[in-house]
């Protein structure tokens, strides 16, 4: 990942990215494919998902939000 950024390789890798509407997710860090280049995450790659895949992604995002809320309630983040 560091080499991709330093050498502006535009490499596509899985990474946690701050979602701003991609895949229907907002205001959450979530693992998605990203393109890495000189500026870090150059863009989030959005693949077309079928309904089963989209449902699984949304369930996973809900679990991340639930865990984040639990950690916030304990003043851990």
N, CA, C and O atoms as CSV, one atom per row, in Angstrom:
chain,resi,resn,atom,element,x,y,z
A,1,UNK,N,N,0.822,-1.190,0.000
A,1,UNK,CA,C,0.000,0.000,0.000
A,1,UNK,C,C,0.868,1.255,0.000
A,1,UNK,O,O,0.584,2.216,-0.716
A,2,UNK,N,N,1.913,1.240,0.798
A,2,UNK,CA,C,2.799,2.401,0.861
A,2,UNK,C,C,3.449,2.631,-0.495
A,2,UNK,O,O,3.524,3.765,-0.968
A,3,UNK,N,N,3.919,1.556,-1.120
A,3,UNK,CA,C,4.547,1.676,-2.426
A,3,UNK,C,C,3.558,2.220,-3.465
A,3,UNK,O,O,3.925,3.037,-4.310
A,4,UNK,N,N,2.313,1.765,-3.393
A,4,UNK,CA,C,1.292,2.256,-4.331
A,4,UNK,C,C,1.086,3.757,-4.190
A,4,UNK,O,O,0.880,4.459,-5.180
A,5,UNK,N,N,1.143,4.245,-2.952
A,5,UNK,CA,C,0.977,5.680,-2.715
A,5,UNK,C,C,2.224,6.439,-3.138
A,5,UNK,O,O,2.137,7.422,-3.875
A,6,UNK,N,N,3.389,5.985,-2.674
A,6,UNK,CA,C,4.631,6.696,-2.981
A,6,UNK,C,C,4.949,6.730,-4.471
A,6,UNK,O,O,5.482,7.716,-4.981
A,7,UNK,N,N,4.616,5.640,-5.164
A,7,UNK,CA,C,4.934,5.555,-6.595
A,7,UNK,C,C,3.724,5.842,-7.477
A,7,UNK,O,O,3.769,5.635,-8.689
A,8,UNK,N,N,2.629,6.324,-6.858
A,8,UNK,CA,C,1.412,6.690,-7.592
A,8,UNK,C,C,0.980,5.580,-8.548
A,8,UNK,O,O,0.734,5.830,-9.728
A,9,UNK,N,N,0.889,4.352,-8.031
A,9,UNK,CA,C,0.623,3.189,-8.877
A,9,UNK,C,C,-0.846,3.004,-9.270
A,9,UNK,O,O,-1.149,2.228,-10.176
A,10,UNK,N,N,-1.757,3.708,-8.598
A,10,UNK,CA,C,-3.193,3.561,-8.897
A,10,UNK,C,C,-3.643,2.108,-8.717
A,10,UNK,O,O,-4.444,1.591,-9.495
A,11,UNK,N,N,-3.115,1.468,-7.684
A,11,UNK,CA,C,-3.394,0.071,-7.369
A,11,UNK,C,C,-4.770,-0.060,-6.724
A,11,UNK,O,O,-5.154,0.770,-5.900
A,12,UNK,N,N,-5.504,-1.091,-7.094
A,12,UNK,CA,C,-6.804,-1.360,-6.473
A,12,UNK,C,C,-6.605,-2.423,-5.406
A,12,UNK,O,O,-6.143,-3.530,-5.683
A,13,UNK,N,N,-6.969,-2.056,-4.160
A,13,UNK,CA,C,-6.798,-2.945,-3.002
A,13,UNK,C,C,-7.997,-2.790,-2.072
A,13,UNK,O,O,-8.692,-1.776,-2.127
A,14,UNK,N,N,-8.247,-3.784,-1.219
A,14,UNK,CA,C,-9.285,-3.614,-0.199
A,14,UNK,C,C,-8.735,-2.749,0.941
A,14,UNK,O,O,-7.600,-2.936,1.381
A,15,UNK,N,N,-9.550,-1.807,1.409
A,15,UNK,CA,C,-9.119,-0.928,2.499
A,15,UNK,C,C,-10.346,-0.334,3.184
A,15,UNK,O,O,-11.433,-0.291,2.608
A,16,UNK,N,N,-10.156,0.120,4.414
A,16,UNK,CA,C,-11.222,0.838,5.113
A,16,UNK,C,C,-11.239,2.270,4.598
A,16,UNK,O,O,-10.218,2.957,4.614
A,17,UNK,N,N,-12.398,2.710,4.143
A,17,UNK,CA,C,-12.543,4.061,3.595
A,17,UNK,C,C,-13.772,4.713,4.213
A,17,UNK,O,O,-14.723,4.032,4.595
A,18,UNK,N,N,-13.741,6.044,4.306
A,18,UNK,CA,C,-14.889,6.779,4.834
A,18,UNK,C,C,-15.919,6.911,3.715
A,18,UNK,O,O,-15.664,7.530,2.682
A,19,UNK,N,N,-17.072,6.323,3.941
A,19,UNK,CA,C,-18.106,6.269,2.922
A,19,UNK,C,C,-18.939,7.550,2.943
A,19,UNK,O,O,-19.350,8.029,3.999
A,20,UNK,N,N,-19.175,8.089,1.750
A,20,UNK,CA,C,-19.953,9.310,1.600
A,20,UNK,C,C,-21.027,9.106,0.537
A,20,UNK,O,O,-21.209,9.931,-0.357
A,21,UNK,N,N,-21.737,7.979,0.660
A,21,UNK,CA,C,-22.806,7.661,-0.276
A,21,UNK,C,C,-22.530,6.456,-1.151
A,21,UNK,O,O,-23.452,5.899,-1.747
A,22,UNK,N,N,-21.269,6.042,-1.237
A,22,UNK,CA,C,-20.938,4.867,-2.032
A,22,UNK,C,C,-21.624,3.635,-1.434
A,22,UNK,O,O,-21.698,3.472,-0.216
A,23,UNK,N,N,-22.113,2.792,-2.308
A,23,UNK,CA,C,-22.833,1.578,-1.899
A,23,UNK,C,C,-24.026,1.896,-0.984
A,23,UNK,O,O,-24.520,1.012,-0.285
A,24,UNK,N,N,-24.482,3.135,-0.987
A,24,UNK,CA,C,-25.604,3.540,-0.143
A,24,UNK,C,C,-25.219,3.757,1.310
A,24,UNK,O,O,-26.095,3.864,2.169
A,25,UNK,N,N,-23.925,3.826,1.601
A,25,UNK,CA,C,-23.441,4.002,2.971
A,25,UNK,C,C,-22.934,5.424,3.170
A,25,UNK,O,O,-22.311,6.000,2.278
A,26,UNK,N,N,-23.203,5.982,4.338
A,26,UNK,CA,C,-22.770,7.342,4.638
A,26,UNK,C,C,-22.246,7.437,6.050
A,26,UNK,O,O,-22.774,6.815,6.972
A,27,UNK,N,N,-21.189,8.234,6.208
A,27,UNK,CA,C,-20.627,8.540,7.526
A,27,UNK,C,C,-20.195,7.303,8.299
A,27,UNK,O,O,-20.470,7.172,9.491
A,28,UNK,N,N,-19.519,6.403,7.609
A,28,UNK,CA,C,-19.025,5.182,8.236
A,28,UNK,C,C,-17.724,4.776,7.536
A,28,UNK,O,O,-17.603,4.895,6.317
A,29,UNK,N,N,-16.762,4.299,8.315
A,29,UNK,CA,C,-15.579,3.681,7.729
A,29,UNK,C,C,-15.928,2.232,7.451
A,29,UNK,O,O,-16.451,1.536,8.321
A,30,UNK,N,N,-15.638,1.771,6.227
A,30,UNK,CA,C,-16.054,0.437,5.831
A,30,UNK,C,C,-15.053,-0.125,4.831
A,30,UNK,O,O,-14.501,0.620,4.021
A,31,UNK,N,N,-14.819,-1.413,4.879
A,31,UNK,CA,C,-13.879,-2.058,3.976
A,31,UNK,C,C,-14.455,-2.230,2.585
A,31,UNK,O,O,-15.448,-2.930,2.393
A,32,UNK,N,N,-13.823,-1.587,1.619
A,32,UNK,CA,C,-14.262,-1.623,0.226
A,32,UNK,C,C,-13.029,-1.600,-0.685
A,32,UNK,O,O,-11.933,-1.276,-0.230
A,33,UNK,N,N,-13.200,-1.939,-1.953
A,33,UNK,CA,C,-12.062,-1.801,-2.876
A,33,UNK,C,C,-11.820,-0.319,-3.171
A,33,UNK,O,O,-12.749,0.437,-3.451
A,34,UNK,N,N,-10.557,0.068,-3.101
A,34,UNK,CA,C,-10.192,1.459,-3.369
A,34,UNK,C,C,-9.034,1.508,-4.354
A,34,UNK,O,O,-8.298,0.534,-4.515
A,35,UNK,N,N,-8.882,2.636,-5.003
A,35,UNK,CA,C,-7.745,2.875,-5.882
A,35,UNK,C,C,-6.773,3.766,-5.130
A,35,UNK,O,O,-7.116,4.885,-4.748
A,36,UNK,N,N,-5.543,3.262,-4.914
A,36,UNK,CA,C,-4.525,4.008,-4.181
A,36,UNK,C,C,-3.543,4.663,-5.141
A,36,UNK,O,O,-3.064,4.050,-6.095
A,37,UNK,N,N,-3.263,5.918,-4.859
A,37,UNK,CA,C,-2.300,6.661,-5.662
A,37,UNK,C,C,-1.607,7.701,-4.803
A,37,UNK,O,O,-1.602,7.604,-3.576
A,38,UNK,N,N,-1.034,8.675,-5.441
A,38,UNK,CA,C,-0.256,9.724,-4.780
A,38,UNK,C,C,-1.009,10.389,-3.617
A,38,UNK,O,O,-0.390,10.770,-2.624
A,39,UNK,N,N,-2.311,10.529,-3.731
A,39,UNK,CA,C,-3.102,11.197,-2.698
A,39,UNK,C,C,-3.758,10.232,-1.714
A,39,UNK,O,O,-4.713,10.598,-1.030
A,40,UNK,N,N,-3.256,9.016,-1.640
A,40,UNK,CA,C,-3.883,8.010,-0.779
A,40,UNK,C,C,-5.031,7.370,-1.543
A,40,UNK,O,O,-4.852,6.890,-2.662
A,41,UNK,N,N,-6.214,7.367,-0.929
A,41,UNK,CA,C,-7.376,6.814,-1.626
A,41,UNK,C,C,-7.792,7.809,-2.710
A,41,UNK,O,O,-8.274,8.905,-2.422
A,42,UNK,N,N,-7.596,7.400,-3.948
A,42,UNK,CA,C,-7.964,8.253,-5.083
A,42,UNK,C,C,-9.458,8.141,-5.366
A,42,UNK,O,O,-10.118,9.130,-5.685
A,43,UNK,N,N,-9.983,6.914,-5.245
A,43,UNK,CA,C,-11.420,6.738,-5.398
A,43,UNK,C,C,-11.832,5.387,-4.840
A,43,UNK,O,O,-11.037,4.450,-4.755
A,44,UNK,N,N,-13.092,5.321,-4.465
A,44,UNK,CA,C,-13.689,4.075,-4.005
A,44,UNK,C,C,-14.292,3.392,-5.229
A,44,UNK,O,O,-15.051,4.000,-5.983
A,45,UNK,N,N,-13.947,2.129,-5.412
A,45,UNK,CA,C,-14.453,1.372,-6.554
A,45,UNK,C,C,-15.805,0.777,-6.173
A,45,UNK,O,O,-15.911,0.035,-5.196
A,46,UNK,N,N,-16.828,1.103,-6.943
A,46,UNK,CA,C,-18.164,0.558,-6.694
A,46,UNK,C,C,-18.492,-0.484,-7.752
A,46,UNK,O,O,-18.616,-0.168,-8.935
A,47,UNK,N,N,-18.629,-1.713,-7.318
A,47,UNK,CA,C,-19.039,-2.787,-8.211
A,47,UNK,C,C,-20.555,-2.911,-8.175
A,47,UNK,O,O,-21.183,-2.600,-7.163
A,48,UNK,N,N,-21.134,-3.358,-9.262
A,48,UNK,CA,C,-22.569,-3.641,-9.272
A,48,UNK,C,C,-22.799,-4.901,-8.442
A,48,UNK,O,O,-22.202,-5.946,-8.701
A,49,UNK,N,N,-23.662,-4.789,-7.454
A,49,UNK,CA,C,-23.957,-5.921,-6.578
A,49,UNK,C,C,-25.367,-6.422,-6.856
A,49,UNK,O,O,-26.273,-5.634,-7.129
A,50,UNK,N,N,-25.546,-7.741,-6.784
A,50,UNK,CA,C,-26.905,-8.254,-6.897
A,50,UNK,C,C,-27.594,-8.032,-5.548
A,50,UNK,O,O,-26.951,-7.608,-4.587
A,51,UNK,N,N,-28.869,-8.309,-5.473
A,51,UNK,CA,C,-29.631,-7.985,-4.261
A,51,UNK,C,C,-29.117,-8.750,-3.038
A,51,UNK,O,O,-29.107,-8.210,-1.932
A,52,UNK,N,N,-28.698,-9.985,-3.227
A,52,UNK,CA,C,-28.172,-10.774,-2.108
A,52,UNK,C,C,-26.866,-10.166,-1.575
A,52,UNK,O,O,-26.671,-10.055,-0.364
A,53,UNK,N,N,-25.989,-9.780,-2.486
A,53,UNK,CA,C,-24.721,-9.156,-2.100
A,53,UNK,C,C,-24.958,-7.805,-1.413
A,53,UNK,O,O,-24.316,-7.487,-0.412
A,54,UNK,N,N,-25.875,-7.027,-1.959
A,54,UNK,CA,C,-26.194,-5.711,-1.382
A,54,UNK,C,C,-26.768,-5.878,0.033
A,54,UNK,O,O,-26.397,-5.133,0.940
A,55,UNK,N,N,-27.662,-6.843,0.222
A,55,UNK,CA,C,-28.230,-7.114,1.550
A,55,UNK,C,C,-27.132,-7.497,2.542
A,55,UNK,O,O,-27.127,-7.026,3.679
A,56,UNK,N,N,-26.206,-8.349,2.111
A,56,UNK,CA,C,-25.106,-8.767,2.985
A,56,UNK,C,C,-24.225,-7.579,3.356
A,56,UNK,O,O,-23.801,-7.451,4.504
A,57,UNK,N,N,-23.952,-6.715,2.389
A,57,UNK,CA,C,-23.146,-5.528,2.654
A,57,UNK,C,C,-23.842,-4.621,3.670
A,57,UNK,O,O,-23.200,-4.122,4.594
A,58,UNK,N,N,-25.144,-4.407,3.505
A,58,UNK,CA,C,-25.882,-3.538,4.423
A,58,UNK,C,C,-25.975,-4.142,5.823
A,58,UNK,O,O,-25.934,-3.410,6.812
A,59,UNK,N,N,-26.100,-5.463,5.918
A,59,UNK,CA,C,-26.100,-6.118,7.238
A,59,UNK,C,C,-24.747,-5.935,7.916
A,59,UNK,O,O,-24.675,-5.670,9.116
A,60,UNK,N,N,-23.689,-6.077,7.148
A,60,UNK,CA,C,-22.348,-5.891,7.691
A,60,UNK,C,C,-22.141,-4.454,8.161
A,60,UNK,O,O,-21.582,-4.230,9.234
A,61,UNK,N,N,-22.583,-3.491,7.376
A,61,UNK,CA,C,-22.465,-2.078,7.756
A,61,UNK,C,C,-23.271,-1.790,9.023
A,61,UNK,O,O,-22.829,-1.021,9.876
A,62,UNK,N,N,-24.449,-2.401,9.148
A,62,UNK,CA,C,-25.262,-2.214,10.355
A,62,UNK,C,C,-24.529,-2.758,11.578
A,62,UNK,O,O,-24.593,-2.161,12.652
A,63,UNK,N,N,-23.836,-3.881,11.427
A,63,UNK,CA,C,-23.071,-4.450,12.537
A,63,UNK,C,C,-21.912,-3.531,12.914
A,63,UNK,O,O,-21.609,-3.377,14.097
A,64,UNK,N,N,-21.262,-2.921,11.928
A,64,UNK,CA,C,-20.179,-1.975,12.209
A,64,UNK,C,C,-20.728,-0.774,12.973
A,64,UNK,O,O,-20.129,-0.334,13.955
A,65,UNK,N,N,-21.856,-0.248,12.530
A,65,UNK,CA,C,-22.464,0.908,13.212
A,65,UNK,C,C,-22.853,0.544,14.646
A,65,UNK,O,O,-22.663,1.340,15.567
A,66,UNK,N,N,-23.391,-0.647,14.828
A,66,UNK,CA,C,-23.792,-1.105,16.168
A,66,UNK,C,C,-22.580,-1.214,17.091
A,66,UNK,O,O,-22.632,-0.792,18.246
A,67,UNK,N,N,-21.504,-1.775,16.581
A,67,UNK,CA,C,-20.278,-1.910,17.374
A,67,UNK,C,C,-19.688,-0.540,17.698
A,67,UNK,O,O,-19.234,-0.303,18.818
A,68,UNK,N,N,-19.695,0.350,16.725
A,68,UNK,CA,C,-19.191,1.714,16.946
A,68,UNK,C,C,-20.016,2.421,18.028
A,68,UNK,O,O,-19.455,3.081,18.903
A,69,UNK,N,N,-21.320,2.285,17.971
A,69,UNK,CA,C,-22.195,2.906,18.968
A,69,UNK,C,C,-21.921,2.333,20.350
A,69,UNK,O,O,-21.914,3.076,21.331
A,70,UNK,N,N,-21.697,1.028,20.448
A,70,UNK,CA,C,-21.401,0.403,21.737
A,70,UNK,C,C,-20.081,0.923,22.294
A,70,UNK,O,O,-19.981,1.197,23.490
A,71,UNK,N,N,-19.075,1.061,21.448
A,71,UNK,CA,C,-17.780,1.593,21.892
A,71,UNK,C,C,-17.897,3.053,22.315
A,71,UNK,O,O,-17.269,3.479,23.285
A,72,UNK,N,N,-18.702,3.813,21.584
A,72,UNK,CA,C,-18.909,5.219,21.961
A,72,UNK,C,C,-19.600,5.325,23.317
A,72,UNK,O,O,-19.263,6.199,24.115
A,73,UNK,N,N,-20.562,4.445,23.586
A,73,UNK,CA,C,-21.280,4.488,24.864
A,73,UNK,C,C,-20.370,4.168,26.045
A,73,UNK,O,O,-20.653,4.549,27.182
A,74,UNK,N,N,-19.269,3.462,25.762
A,74,UNK,CA,C,-18.286,3.134,26.802
A,74,UNK,C,C,-17.136,4.139,26.830
A,74,UNK,O,O,-16.158,3.954,27.554
A,75,UNK,N,N,-17.263,5.204,26.036
A,75,UNK,CA,C,-16.235,6.240,25.914
A,75,UNK,C,C,-14.893,5.661,25.461
A,75,UNK,O,O,-13.835,6.117,25.896
A,76,UNK,N,N,-14.944,4.664,24.591
A,76,UNK,CA,C,-13.720,4.044,24.084
A,76,UNK,C,C,-13.300,4.631,22.749
A,76,UNK,O,O,-12.179,4.409,22.292
A,77,UNK,N,N,-14.196,5.380,22.124
A,77,UNK,CA,C,-13.828,6.091,20.885
A,77,UNK,C,C,-14.492,7.446,20.875
A,77,UNK,O,O,-14.319,8.211,19.926
